[in-house]
Structure formats: structure tokens, C-alpha cells
Amino acid sequence: MAALATRVETQAGRRLTAEEIFEITRTRERSLSRLLMLYISTGLVFMLLPGTFLGVWNLLAISSRHAANSVSAGWIQAHGHAQIFGWIGTFILGIGFYSIPKLRRMNPFALWTAWLCWALWTSGVTLRWLTGVYQWQWRVVLPVSAALEVVAFVIFFHSVSGHRPQDSGKQKLDEWIVVVISAAVGLLLTLLVNLVAALFLAFRGISPDLPTAFDQRFLVLETWGFLVPFVWGFSAKWLPVFLGLRPVRGRVLLLAVAVNSVGVFAALLGEMSLAVVLLLAGIIVAVLALRFLDRTQQRAKVKGVHASFPVFVRLAYAWAIIAAALGIWASSVEGSHGIWGASRHALTVGFLATMVFSVGQRILPAFSGMRLLFSTKLMFVSLLLLGVGCMLRVSSEILAYQGFAAWAWSWLPVSAVVEMTAVTIFAINLLGTFMSRPTSQSV
């Protein structure tokens, strides 16, 4: 923030007093906190309505008909897009705008760019969801939505990387930054592939639905190529402090990213059997790099959150390993639709959502103006229900879809309701946090 005061001082042509510098810094911090809360609140809306609600509706229909293909592919893809880009993607953009320039000690960016990014990103994701559900004027709306998302990301990337760090003499980037950059490249590639696919469907397709074979490869790019490295990067930055872990093995983490990236490209080329093995190898190497299996060097910092926070973070990474292992099983079995679905759910809910529920409720209260989490008990309940719902969903999807047990069809709606309850409690806890009074007015 000192760079902001220096810039204002230069523009004003006079030396500012300490009180004026403090007020400028505090005003910008408040603006950044409000901006972050806007992004998080928007992500919560996507999570609850077009994301979770539509997903529950789809699952209830599938369960009642005992047929996985009884729901429109457009609805399922709209649900997935809202969850991946509308919820988690919006969270990542908001946290990135708030934290990356600070962590890298960069010169401040113009706040209007973050507001413009929010407007374009939200419009693009909303239009994509509406297109999948209602298919109104989809030949025009589908590519427009994809283009809006690309432009929004370019604005974001330029804002958080287009300014020189204040410590310009430091040339070498920390490993966690390299991992986050690789994730950003994965996001850009995902958005560009989505734009190309949207243009192809608009000119030559018969519906806005992605073909099944392409969609399966695209899902690997969305999750393993974009979301997973983002989680690894911020895990390397925050978890050693939060969990009291030993210092991250930086080069080993970069190796994990490299192996994971090769796996993603193998999946895009249709070499799924090779891809899933590499993805499993990558997550195992990442766990070793982050030193989850090593003895901690100090106690975890759980002040302000539930004491179970470290347990759920470790469970999240266990779910990622389960997801990759299920992928290996699915690639070796004919007609493994249920196993593939279970693998995706273990990754998106078991790993990604659990990390958002855990780390999000740890950092977002502080980022939103030095607030305290509304309720640590609600944090525990949301994480517990999310884990139970995920376990029910993963197991019942394999048993029911693969024809192992007909009675498992009745578990699907139960898992959906449990997970919907979990995300609702999570949203209530964050919104309650945002509406509470900050504990400190200092920066």
C-alpha cells in the first residue's frame, strides 16, 4: 500500500502527511474488501441457484427414473458450468484480485478493472447457464457468453500480473506463484477451448450441448488443468502456516504440476488410460511436496475457525487421490459411466468444494475487513454434511449406475439433499460474516 501513497503523493506534487497516507491506504483496503465480498457473494448465488439447485433437480429426476441418461445433457452441462466457473471461478477471481498483488508486493491496480471484470464474467456465466437450460437464441448467445468470459479473464490476468513488483530486484518467482501461473494458463486454455467449441456449435451444431466424448475430455481440462493447480498453488502459500506444516518441497511441487499437465494433455488427445495414471501420480507427488504425511513442525492455527479445520483439509486431498484412482478403474471397464461420474464428484465436491469450505472460511473473514467467522459450529456442520453427502453420492453412483445394487438409486436423492444443506449452511455462514461488524478498522 505504500506504493499507492507514493503515487498519490507524486500526482499531488507535495509530500503527504502520515495521516493522509494512512487514510488513503485504509480507503483502498476498504474498497478491496467490498470488492472481494461482491465476488464471493456472486459466487454463492451461482453455487446455490443455477449450481446446486439445478444439480439436485437433475439427480432427483435421474433417481426417480433409474436412468442416468434421463436428464438433458444441456441441463447437466449448465449445472457444471455454473459450479466450476460461476462458483469456484468467481471465488478465485475475487481472491486473486485481493491477495495476489499483496502477496507479490506489486504496485496497485486500478479498481475499475476489477469491477469491469466482475460485470463481464458474471454476464458470461449467466448467459451460458441460460443457454443450456432454455436454449433461447443459443447460436448467438453461446459464443457471446464464451467471449465475455475470455475478455473478463484477460482483464483479470493483466491487472494482477501487469504491474511490476515493488521489490523489482527479486527476479526469481516463488514456486507457489509458478504453480498459480500454470493454473491461470490452464484457465485461459479452458476458456479458449470453450470459445472455439461455442463457435463450432453455433455454426455447425444442432444444439448447444457439447458432444459426450468431447465433454469428458473438456471436464479433465476444467478440473485437473485449471482448478486443481490453483488449489495446489494457494495450498503451498497458506497451508504451511495454517496447518503448521514443514516448508513445501518447491521443486517436487513443480514436478507434480508437470506430471499433472502431461496427464491433462493426454486426456485431451483421447489417451485416457495414460491420462488417469499420470493424474494419480501427480496428486500423490503433490501430497508429498506439501508434506501432509510429515510430522508437523508446530501446532495448526485454528483461532477463529473450527478445530477440525486441519482434518478436513487432509480429507480433501484424500478425496483427490480417490478421484484419480476411480478414474483408473473407469478407464479399464466398459460402460463405466457411473464410475466416471463418481470420480468427477469425488474431485469436484470431495476435493475442490471441501478445500473451498475449509480454506475459504479461514481466509475470507480476514480478507473482508478483518471480520470474524460468523459461526465455527456452522463451519463444522457444513464440512461434515458435505463429506457425508459426497460419500453417499460417490458410492451410490457406482452401485446404481453400474447395476451393482438397485437399492442404491434411493441414496442419490438423499446425497443431493445432504449436499444442498451443506452448501446452504456454508453460504449462510459467509453471508453472516460479511454482515457482521469488522473487529478492527486498521489496515
Secondary structure as the mmCIF struct_conf table of DSSP 4:
data_model
#
loop_
_struct_conf.conf_type_id
_struct_conf.id
_struct_conf.beg_label_comp_id
_struct_conf.beg_label_asym_id
_struct_conf.beg_label_seq_id
_struct_conf.end_label_comp_id
_struct_conf.end_label_asym_id
_struct_conf.end_label_seq_id
HELX_RH_AL_P HELX_RH_AL_P1 ALA A 2 ALA A 12
TURN_TY1_P TURN_TY1_P1 GLY A 13 GLY A 13
BEND BEND1 ARG A 14 ARG A 14
HELX_LH_PP_P HELX_LH_PP_P1 ARG A 15 THR A 17
HELX_RH_AL_P HELX_RH_AL_P2 ALA A 18 PHE A 46
HELX_RH_PI_P HELX_RH_PI_P1 MET A 47 PHE A 53
HELX_RH_AL_P HELX_RH_AL_P3 LEU A 54 ARG A 65
TURN_TY1_P TURN_TY1_P2 HIS A 66 HIS A 66
TURN_TY1_P TURN_TY1_P3 ALA A 68 ASN A 69
BEND BEND2 SER A 70 VAL A 71
HELX_RH_AL_P HELX_RH_AL_P4 ALA A 73 HIS A 81
HELX_RH_PI_P HELX_RH_PI_P2 ALA A 82 GLY A 89
HELX_RH_AL_P HELX_RH_AL_P5 THR A 90 LEU A 103
TURN_TY1_P TURN_TY1_P4 ARG A 104 ARG A 105
STRN STRN1 MET A 106 MET A 106
HELX_LH_PP_P HELX_LH_PP_P2 ASN A 107 ALA A 110
HELX_RH_AL_P HELX_RH_AL_P6 LEU A 111 TYR A 134
TURN_TY1_P TURN_TY1_P5 TRP A 136 GLN A 137
HELX_RH_AL_P HELX_RH_AL_P7 TRP A 138 SER A 161
BEND BEND3 GLY A 162 HIS A 163
STRN STRN2 PRO A 165 PRO A 165
BEND BEND4 GLN A 166 GLN A 166
TURN_TY1_P TURN_TY1_P6 SER A 168 GLY A 169
BEND BEND5 LYS A 172 LYS A 172
HELX_LH_PP_P HELX_LH_PP_P3 LEU A 173 ASP A 174
HELX_RH_AL_P HELX_RH_AL_P8 GLU A 175 ARG A 204
BEND BEND6 ILE A 206 PRO A 208
HELX_LH_PP_P HELX_LH_PP_P4 ASP A 209 PRO A 211
HELX_RH_AL_P HELX_RH_AL_P9 THR A 212 GLU A 222
HELX_RH_PI_P HELX_RH_PI_P3 THR A 223 LEU A 227
HELX_RH_AL_P HELX_RH_AL_P10 VAL A 228 LEU A 243
HELX_LH_PP_P HELX_LH_PP_P5 LEU A 245 VAL A 248
HELX_RH_AL_P HELX_RH_AL_P11 GLY A 250 LEU A 268
TURN_TY1_P TURN_TY1_P7 LEU A 269 GLY A 270
HELX_RH_AL_P HELX_RH_AL_P12 MET A 272 LEU A 290
TURN_TY1_P TURN_TY1_P8 ARG A 291 ARG A 291
BEND BEND7 PHE A 292 ASP A 294
HELX_LH_PP_P HELX_LH_PP_P6 ARG A 295 THR A 296
BEND BEND8 GLN A 297 GLN A 298
TURN_TY1_P TURN_TY1_P9 LYS A 303 GLY A 304
BEND BEND9 VAL A 305 VAL A 305
TURN_TY1_P TURN_TY1_P10 ALA A 307 SER A 308
HELX_RH_AL_P HELX_RH_AL_P13 PHE A 309 SER A 331
TURN_TY1_P TURN_TY1_P11 SER A 332 SER A 332
BEND BEND10 VAL A 333 VAL A 333
TURN_TY1_P TURN_TY1_P12 GLU A 334 GLY A 335
HELX_RH_AL_P HELX_RH_AL_P14 HIS A 337 HIS A 345
HELX_RH_PI_P HELX_RH_PI_P4 ALA A 346 ALA A 353
HELX_RH_AL_P HELX_RH_AL_P15 THR A 354 PHE A 367
TURN_TY1_P TURN_TY1_P13 SER A 368 GLY A 369
BEND BEND11 MET A 370 MET A 370
HELX_LH_PP_P HELX_LH_PP_P7 ARG A 371 LEU A 373
BEND BEND12 PHE A 374 PHE A 374
HELX_RH_AL_P HELX_RH_AL_P16 THR A 376 TYR A 401
TURN_TY1_P TURN_TY1_P14 GLN A 402 GLY A 403
BEND BEND13 PHE A 404 PHE A 404
HELX_RH_3T_P HELX_RH_3T_P1 ALA A 406 SER A 410
HELX_RH_AL_P HELX_RH_AL_P17 TRP A 411 MET A 435
BEND BEND14 SER A 436 SER A 436
HELX_LH_PP_P HELX_LH_PP_P8 ARG A 437 PRO A 438
BEND BEND15 THR A 439 THR A 439
#
